[in-house]
């Protein structure tokens, strides 16, 4: 049983050996816990961004980027990267705004509304990250199939042998399997990190509803 549960039990108890806590005292405790959770969501999102930025910098001279340049993918990847960074910065702003809104909340109703906003923001953030990965992967597949000389030669030979559909199927299935593994790993990460924080936030939301009754 955590601190909040103990305080709630204390507040509801008729045992005179313990001082009763008022509605406002329990509300302030929930407010403090909720603001701490939202602050950590903001911090972790920044750390996640920094991690991927370091990874990108470490592999800036990798063969993949050299191949992407040869396939003229930079004309698409650079604008997409700029747009993605812009959207991510907007999400960071929303996370920070949610945190500021919660710490300045002055009523149970507003706190509940801000908790719901935070939950939606995290949900959209996760969907955006996973959606960006899927879109970028299929754009890469499209460029490989239409611009990579080795792949084009392989497709021409397959077409001559009447097996072009088989080759396309191999590329697509391989890509889907790759995506399934990567998305699965990312979902596990998001579930372990953001999922646990949101679970605690949801618990606070339920406690606020009980206070309102």
Secondary structure by P-SEA (a helix, b strand, c coil): ccaaaaaaaaaacccccbbbbcaaaaaaaaaaaaaaaaaaaaaaaaaaaaaaaaaaaaacccaaaaaaaaacccccaaaaaaaaaaaaaaaaaaaaaaaaaaaacccaaaaaaaaaaaaaaaaaaaaaaaaaaaaaaaaaaaaaacccaaaaaaaaaaaaaccaaaaaaaaaaaaaaaaaaaaaaaaaaaaaaaaaaaaaaaaaaaaaaaaac
